[in-house]
Amino acid sequence: MAIVAGLTLFAATSAAAQTTIPGDPYADDPAGIVADPCPRHPVPQGAEWQMWNLHMLTRDFGQLCRYRAANAQLRESGAPVRVVFMGDSITDNWINLAPALFEDGRVDRGISGQTTPQMLVRFRQDVIDLHPQAVHIMAGTNDIAGNTGAATIETVQGNIRSMAELARAHGIAVILASIPPAGAFPWARTKQPVPVIREMNAWLKSYAADNGFTYVDYFAAMATPAGAMRPGLSSDGVHPNAAGYAVMKPLALAAIERALADRPALISTRPSSPSATPADR
């Protein structure tokens, strides 16, 4: 989940700036407004991955290219989307270790390493434009770890609020997930995440209750009394393994049913929009 820091900005002209990285082998990739913004580079392994990751971070901060083609195929298929799971690696890995959850219109749109500002950038493409009935948002782990730099807790909460408000404005039921437990981050060892996770989860629960959203509490089901991940549920104390996802699955399914049961009231009370989408019907 780690993202390497150390980007350098070079002024190309007095009127424009180009974000580049010394030694970037893909520096000639398109920039600006273009018809096809997604370069097709193989993901390298080993030490070269860091350079590739920095390149993608500067050229595609929200990583919209990750699901661009898959989203187009899904829309063209006409298959109904019940729920989109928006999140980081905990969501990204879910489909690999528990693929049965992602059937019957449940769609995984997690991206490893992402923070809430990155999710907000791609929320329209990866959630709204798929016209789901509900969205499951699980975010905050990497903000606490500092993957894309420093932020106040209010900024992180504001990003989650923006995603929830965008969903509600489009008639999409909102499921807010607790941040799962973690006693430490292997890629950010100086951080002490437990108190911040507890504070964020208390806010998520309160914010969901105040706004008629559904809250799903993975933390309570998976944490030790000290706030770490329970033994046997994770490969590294942060990322659930198959046993961890087995704990999460029934909680997720129950939350989806609650959210969809409340959705008619959500649609009837949301502000009117000039054009209806499939999610409105």
N, C-alpha and C positions, 0 to 999 in steps of 0.2 A: 504494500500500500504506500510505500515511501515515494516521495517525489523530491528529486534533487534540486536544491536552490542554486542560485548563482547566475541569473540571466543578465546579459549585458545589452544595453540599448545604444545603438549607434545612430546618429542623425544622418539621414541620407541627403536631405536638403534642408534649407531653412523652413520649408513649407510642409515637410512630411518626415516621418520617422519610420524606420524599418526595424523590427525586432529580429536580431540575428544572434547566433551563437558561434563563437570562433571554432573553426574546424567542422562545422555542420556539413555533412555530405549531401544534405537535401536542401541547401540554401536557395536553390533555384526553383523550388516549388512555387506555384502561383500564390500571389497575395492580392489583397483587395477584393473587389466584387467581380466574381468570375462565374461562368456557367457551371463548372464542376470544381468545387473547392477541395475535394477529397483526394489527396495523393494515395497511390496504391503501393506502399512500401511493405516488404515483409518485416515482421516484428523480429528484430535481432535478439540474440541471446547473449548472456555474459556481460562484459564491460561495455559493449556497444549499445546495450539497451538504454543506459543512462543518457547518451547523446540523442538517441532516437526519441526518448521520452521528453527531453527538454525541447526538441524540435517540435513535437506534437503539441506540447503545452503552449508554446509561443504561437503556433500557427492555427491551433484548434483548441482554445482554452476549455471550452465546454465539451469537447470531444463529440461534436455532432456527427462526425463522420462514422463513428462506431456503429450506429444503428441506422444510418441514412438509407442504405439499400434494403435492409430488412423491413424498415417501416414502409417503404414503397411497395414491397412485395405483399406485406400484410394488408395494406389499403386496397391494392389491386385484387386481392383474393376475395374481398367482400366478407371475410370471416368476422363475426362480431367479437368485440373485445369487451370482456366483462371488467377486468381489473388489470391495471399496469402497476408493476412493482418498480418504483423509482428508488435508487439507492446507490451504495458504494460496493465494495468487494463482498460484503456480507450478503448483499442481494445478488451480485454478479455470480458468486460461487454457488448460490442456492440451486440454480437450475442444473448444475453439474452433479451435485451430491444428492439432490432430491427432485429429479426431473418430473415425477408424477404430479407435483403441485402445479406445474405450468402446462395444464391442459384445460379444456373447457373454457377457453377465452381468457385464461390468466397468462399474462405476458411479462417476461423478465426484461427490465431495462436498467439493470445495475451496471456500474462501471467502477472497476477497482481503483482505489486511491482518491476518489472524488470527494470534494468538499461541497458545502451547500451553494456557494456562488456558481460553481460549475454545473450543478444540477439545475439551478434556476435558469441558466443560459439555455439549456437544452429542454426545458420543461414543455415548451410549446411543441417542439418537433416530436419528442419521445413520449408525450402524454396527451396533450390537448388534441393534436392532429390525428391521433388514433381513435378519438371519440369513445373512450371507455366509459363504463358506468361508474367505476370507482378507481381511485388511485391509492396505493399503499406507499407512504413516504417514510423511509427509514434513513436518517441522515444525522450527521454530527460527529461521528467517531473521528474522521480525518480533520475536521475543523479543530477539535481538541488537540490532535496530534500536531497540527500546524503544517499540514501538507502543502498548502498554497500560501503560507505566510501567517501573519498575525491578524487577529480580529477580536472585537469585543464579543461578549456573549450576546449582547443585544443585536449585533449585526447578524450573527448566526441565527438567532431566533427570528429576526426580520426576514431572512432568506426563506425560512420555513413558512413563515406567515404569508409571504408573497406567493409561494407555490400553492398553499392551501386556498388563498383567495382567488388565484387564477382558476383553480379547479372548480371552486364553488360558482364562479361567474359563468362557467361553461356547463353547469349542471352535472358536474362530476362529484360523486360522493367522496369524502376525504377520510382516509384511515391514517392516523399518525401513530407511528411505532416508537416505542421507547428505544433509546440507544442500548444495545446489549451490554452486558457487564464486561469490564476489562480492568484487571488490576495493574497492568502495565502495557506499554506498546513496545514490541521488539524493535521497531524502526525509529522510535522516538523515546529513548530510554530515560531522558531527563524529565519527562512528563509524569505527573501523578494524576491519572484520569478519574479516579473514583469520585472525588467530591464534585467535579464538574459534570460528570455523567449524572450523578444524583440530582444536581441542580437543574440540568437540562430536562431530565425526565419529569421532575416535579412541574416544571413550566409546561412541558408538552401535555401532560395530563390535565392541567388547569386550563390551558388554552383550548384543548379539544372540548372540554366540558362547557366552557363559556361560549363556544361557537357551534355547538351541535355536531361536532365531528366525532368519529369513533377513535378511541385510544386502545392500542393493543400493547400489553405489558410483557415483553419478553424478558426484561431485566428481572422481574420478580420470580419468574419461573426458572431462571438460569444462574442467578447470582448466589455466591456464598454470603454469609452475614457480613463479611468484610467488603463486599462489593466486587470481588473478582469473579471470573467465570468458574462455575463448578467443575471439578475434575471430571474428565471423561467426555465433556461436551465440546471441546475445542482442540485444534491442533497446536495452537500457540498462545492460548489464553485470550484471544480476540476473535478469531474466525471460527465459527461453528464447524464441527465435523458432521458426519452423517447422524450421529446420536443427538447433536445439538439441533440440527434441522428437524429431527423427529419430534423434539420438544416444541419447536416453533410452529410446525405445520398446523396442528389443530387450533392453536391460538389464532393463526392467520385466517384459517377458514371460518372460524366463528366470528372474527372481526368483519370479514367480508359479508357474511350473512346479515350481521347487524347493520352495517353501513348501507347495504342495498335495500334492507327493509325500511330504512329511514329516508331513502332517496326521493320518493314521491313528494314528501314534505319539503325537501331541499329545493326541488324544481319549482314547486308552487310558490315558494317565498323568495326565490332569487330575483334580482333585477331583470327586467325584460331585455332581450337583445334583438338587434335588427334582423338577424337571420338565425334560424334554428339549425342545429347540427344533429347528426344521428344520435348523439348522446342525450339530446333533448326529448327523444321520442321513446 
